[in-house]
Protein backbone atom coordinates (compact mmCIF):
# COMPACT_ATOMS: atom_id res chain seq x y z
CA UNK A 1 0.00 0.00 0.00
CA UNK A 2 1.38 3.40 -0.99
CA UNK A 3 1.36 6.17 1.61
CA UNK A 4 0.01 9.57 0.71
CA UNK A 5 2.82 11.88 -0.35
CA UNK A 6 3.33 15.00 1.71
CA UNK A 7 4.58 18.23 0.19
CA UNK A 8 8.35 18.61 0.30
CA UNK A 9 9.58 22.21 0.58
CA UNK A 10 12.72 23.19 -1.27
CA UNK A 11 14.14 26.70 -1.36
CA UNK A 12 17.05 28.20 -3.29
CA UNK A 13 18.31 30.27 -0.37
CA UNK A 14 20.82 32.17 -2.53
CA UNK A 15 18.02 33.42 -4.80
CA UNK A 16 15.68 34.32 -1.92
CA UNK A 17 15.65 38.12 -1.52
CA UNK A 18 16.44 39.81 1.80
CA UNK A 19 13.41 41.52 3.31
CA UNK A 20 13.87 44.48 5.67
CA UNK A 21 11.85 44.20 8.85
CA UNK A 22 11.44 47.11 11.26
CA UNK A 23 10.62 46.60 14.95
CA UNK A 24 10.52 49.49 17.41
CA UNK A 25 12.19 51.82 14.92
CA UNK A 26 15.13 49.46 14.20
CA UNK A 27 15.62 47.44 11.01
CA UNK A 28 17.01 43.95 10.51
CA UNK A 29 16.88 41.66 7.46
CA UNK A 30 15.41 38.22 6.89
CA UNK A 31 14.75 35.52 4.30
CA UNK A 32 11.89 33.10 4.93
CA UNK A 33 12.73 29.54 3.89
CA UNK A 34 9.74 27.70 5.28
CA UNK A 35 6.43 28.72 6.86
CA UNK A 36 4.45 25.54 7.50
CA UNK A 37 0.76 26.23 6.92
CA UNK A 38 -0.32 23.31 9.14
CA UNK A 39 1.81 23.90 12.24
CA UNK A 40 2.90 27.53 11.83
CA UNK A 41 6.54 26.42 12.22
CA UNK A 42 8.92 28.94 10.67
CA UNK A 43 12.52 28.80 9.38
CA UNK A 44 14.28 32.04 8.46
CA UNK A 45 17.77 33.35 7.88
CA UNK A 46 18.13 36.62 9.80
CA UNK A 47 20.83 39.30 9.88
CA UNK A 48 20.94 41.54 12.92
CA UNK A 49 23.15 44.59 12.14
CA UNK A 50 25.92 45.25 14.65
CA UNK A 51 24.52 46.54 17.93
CA UNK A 52 20.91 45.60 17.01
CA UNK A 53 19.02 44.18 20.00
CA UNK A 54 15.47 42.91 20.25
CA UNK A 55 14.60 44.27 23.67
CA UNK A 56 12.92 42.19 26.39
CA UNK A 57 10.12 40.15 24.83
CA UNK A 58 8.40 36.79 24.85
CA UNK A 59 6.71 34.53 22.34
CA UNK A 60 3.82 32.06 22.48
CA UNK A 61 6.14 29.67 20.65
CA UNK A 62 9.52 28.15 21.36
CA UNK A 63 12.30 29.33 19.08
CA UNK A 64 15.87 28.43 18.33
CA UNK A 65 18.72 30.46 16.94
CA UNK A 66 21.71 28.84 15.21
CA UNK A 67 24.61 31.28 14.74
CA UNK A 68 26.05 31.17 11.21
CA UNK A 69 28.34 34.24 11.40
CA UNK A 70 29.18 36.97 13.89
CA UNK A 71 28.23 37.13 17.55
CA UNK A 72 24.77 36.68 19.03
CA UNK A 73 24.30 38.33 22.42
CA UNK A 74 21.42 37.21 24.65
CA UNK A 75 20.37 37.77 28.24
CA UNK A 76 21.98 34.36 28.94
CA UNK A 77 25.35 34.89 27.27
CA UNK A 78 27.37 35.48 24.12
CA UNK A 79 27.45 32.93 21.29
CA UNK A 80 29.62 32.61 18.19
CA UNK A 81 29.35 30.64 14.94
CA UNK A 82 28.18 27.06 15.41
CA UNK A 83 26.28 27.84 18.61
CA UNK A 84 22.62 26.92 18.98
CA UNK A 85 20.36 28.60 21.56
CA UNK A 86 16.81 27.37 22.30
CA UNK A 87 14.30 29.70 23.98
CA UNK A 88 11.33 27.91 25.60
CA UNK A 89 7.79 29.08 24.92
CA UNK A 90 6.83 32.08 27.09
CA UNK A 91 10.45 32.73 28.14
CA UNK A 92 11.29 36.42 28.66
CA UNK A 93 14.32 37.06 26.43
CA UNK A 94 16.55 39.67 24.88
CA UNK A 95 18.87 38.96 21.93
CA UNK A 96 20.64 40.50 18.96
CA UNK A 97 24.06 41.27 17.53
CA UNK A 98 27.14 42.32 19.44
CA UNK A 99 28.22 45.96 19.23
CA UNK A 100 31.33 45.08 17.20
CA UNK A 101 29.78 42.95 14.43
CA UNK A 102 26.53 41.82 12.86
CA UNK A 103 25.07 38.37 13.47
CA UNK A 104 23.74 36.10 10.71
CA UNK A 105 21.56 33.35 12.17
CA UNK A 106 19.08 30.63 11.34
CA UNK A 107 15.85 31.31 13.25
CA UNK A 108 13.41 28.43 13.86
CA UNK A 109 10.03 28.33 15.65
CA UNK A 110 7.99 25.30 16.66
CA UNK A 111 4.63 26.92 15.83
CA UNK A 112 3.11 30.25 14.74
CA UNK A 113 5.38 33.18 15.58
CA UNK A 114 4.26 36.14 17.65
CA UNK A 115 6.08 38.69 19.79
CA UNK A 116 5.06 40.56 22.92
CA UNK A 117 7.36 43.29 24.24
CA UNK A 118 7.84 43.61 28.00
CA UNK A 119 6.57 47.14 28.57
CA UNK A 120 3.61 46.97 26.20
JOHUFEN-V478865 format. One record per pair of residues at least 24 apart in sequence whose ideal C-beta (glycine too) atoms are under 10 Angstrom apart, sorted by the first residue. I is the first residue (numbers start at 0). J is the second residue. D is the distance in Angstrom with one decimal. If there is no record, write none. Layout:
BEGIN
{{I J D} {I J D}}
END
This chain:
BEGIN
{{5 37 9.7} {6 35 9.7} {6 36 9.3} {6 37 9.7} {8 32 7.9} {8 33 5.2} {8 34 9.2} {8 35 8.1} {8 42 9.0} {9 33 9.6} {10 42 8.8} {10 44 10.0} {12 44 6.7} {15 43 9.8} {15 44 7.9} {17 44 8.6} {17 45 9.8} {17 46 7.4} {18 43 9.4} {20 45 8.5} {22 51 9.5} {22 53 6.7} {22 54 8.9} {22 56 9.1} {22 114 7.7} {22 116 8.7} {23 52 9.8} {23 53 8.3} {23 54 6.8} {23 56 9.7} {23 116 7.3} {23 119 9.7} {25 50 9.3} {25 51 5.9} {25 52 8.2} {25 53 8.4} {25 54 9.3} {25 95 8.9} {26 51 8.2} {27 51 5.6} {27 53 8.3} {27 95 8.1} {27 96 8.5} {27 101 9.1} {27 102 9.5} {28 101 9.5} {28 103 9.3} {29 104 9.7} {29 106 7.5} {31 106 9.6} {32 105 8.5} {32 106 9.7} {32 107 9.6} {33 107 9.1} {34 108 9.5} {34 111 9.2} {34 112 8.8} {35 108 9.5} {35 110 8.8} {35 111 9.3} {38 108 9.3} {38 109 7.7} {38 110 5.7} {38 111 8.0} {39 108 7.3} {39 109 8.5} {39 110 4.4} {39 111 3.0} {39 112 7.2} {39 113 9.5} {40 107 7.6} {40 108 5.9} {40 109 6.0} {40 110 6.1} {40 111 8.2} {40 112 9.0} {41 106 7.4} {41 107 7.0} {41 108 4.4} {41 109 9.0} {41 110 8.6} {41 111 7.8} {41 112 5.2} {42 105 7.0} {42 106 7.3} {42 107 5.3} {42 108 8.1} {43 104 8.8} {43 105 7.5} {43 106 4.6} {43 107 8.0} {43 108 8.8} {43 112 9.0} {44 103 7.0} {44 104 7.4} {44 105 5.9} {44 106 7.5} {45 95 10.0} {45 96 10.0} {45 102 8.2} {45 103 7.4} {45 104 5.2} {45 105 7.8} {45 106 4.8} {46 96 8.3} {46 101 5.9} {46 102 7.2} {46 103 5.0} {46 104 7.9} {47 71 7.7} {47 72 9.3} {47 94 8.2} {47 95 4.8} {47 96 3.9} {47 97 9.2} {47 100 9.9} {47 101 6.2} {47 102 4.7} {47 103 8.1} {47 104 7.3} {48 95 8.9} {48 96 6.3} {48 100 9.4} {48 101 5.2} {48 102 8.7} {49 95 9.4} {49 96 5.3} {49 97 6.8} {49 98 6.3} {49 99 6.4} {49 100 5.3} {49 101 4.9} {49 102 8.2} {50 95 7.7} {50 96 6.3} {50 97 7.6} {50 98 4.8} {50 99 8.4} {50 100 9.2} {50 101 8.7} {51 94 9.8} {51 95 4.7} {51 96 5.0} {51 97 9.6} {51 98 9.7} {51 101 7.7} {51 102 8.2} {52 93 6.4} {52 94 7.2} {52 95 3.6} {52 96 7.6} {52 97 9.7} {52 98 9.5} {53 92 8.1} {53 93 6.7} {53 94 5.8} {53 95 5.4} {53 114 8.0} {53 116 8.8} {54 92 9.8} {54 93 6.0} {54 94 9.6} {54 95 8.7} {54 116 6.5} {54 117 7.1} {54 118 8.5} {55 91 6.0} {55 92 7.3} {55 93 5.0} {55 115 9.9} {55 116 7.0} {55 117 3.8} {55 118 7.8} {56 86 10.0} {56 90 9.7} {56 91 7.4} {56 92 6.4} {56 93 7.3} {56 94 9.0} {56 113 9.9} {56 114 5.3} {56 115 6.2} {56 116 5.0} {56 117 6.4} {56 118 10.0} {56 119 8.9} {57 86 8.7} {57 87 9.8} {57 88 8.5} {57 89 5.7} {57 90 6.2} {57 91 5.1} {57 92 6.7} {57 113 9.2} {57 114 7.8} {57 115 5.4} {57 116 8.6} {57 117 7.8} {58 86 7.4} {58 87 9.6} {58 88 6.8} {58 89 7.5} {58 90 7.9} {58 91 9.9} {58 92 8.2} {58 108 7.4} {58 109 9.9} {58 110 9.5} {58 111 9.5} {58 112 6.7} {58 113 5.9} {58 114 5.9} {58 115 7.3} {59 88 6.5} {59 89 7.0} {59 108 9.9} {59 110 7.9} {59 111 7.7} {59 112 8.7} {59 113 5.2} {59 114 9.1} {59 115 7.8} {60 86 9.2} {60 87 9.8} {60 88 5.8} {60 89 9.1} {60 107 10.0} {60 108 4.6} {60 109 5.7} {60 110 4.6} {60 111 6.3} {60 112 5.9} {60 113 6.9} {60 114 9.7} {61 85 6.8} {61 86 6.5} {61 87 5.5} {61 88 4.6} {61 89 8.7} {61 90 8.1} {61 107 9.0} {61 108 7.0} {61 109 4.6} {61 110 7.9} {62 86 5.2} {62 87 9.1} {62 88 8.5} {62 90 9.1} {62 92 8.8} {62 94 9.8} {62 106 6.6} {62 107 6.4} {62 108 4.6} {62 109 7.3} {62 110 9.6} {62 112 7.4} {62 114 9.9} {63 104 9.5} {63 105 8.1} {63 106 7.6} {63 107 4.6} {63 108 8.0} {63 109 8.4} {64 92 9.9} {64 94 6.9} {64 102 8.7} {64 104 4.9} {64 105 7.2} {64 106 5.7} {64 107 7.8} {65 104 6.2} {65 105 4.2} {65 106 8.2} {65 107 7.4} {66 102 6.5} {66 103 7.8} {66 104 5.4} {66 105 8.3} {67 102 8.3} {67 103 4.6} {67 104 6.0} {67 105 6.3} {68 100 8.4} {68 101 7.7} {68 102 7.1} {68 103 4.2} {68 104 8.3} {69 96 6.1} {69 97 7.0} {69 99 9.0} {69 100 4.7} {69 101 5.1} {69 102 3.9} {69 103 5.9} {69 104 8.2} {70 95 9.9} {70 96 6.7} {70 97 3.8} {70 98 9.1} {70 99 7.3} {70 100 5.9} {70 101 8.7} {70 102 5.9} {71 95 7.5} {71 96 6.9} {71 97 7.7} {71 102 4.7} {71 103 9.5} {71 104 6.1} {72 96 6.9} {72 97 5.2} {72 98 8.4} {72 102 8.0} {78 102 8.7} {78 104 9.3} {80 104 9.7} {83 107 9.4} {85 109 9.6} {89 115 9.6} {91 115 9.6} {91 117 6.8} {92 117 9.9} {93 117 8.8}}
END
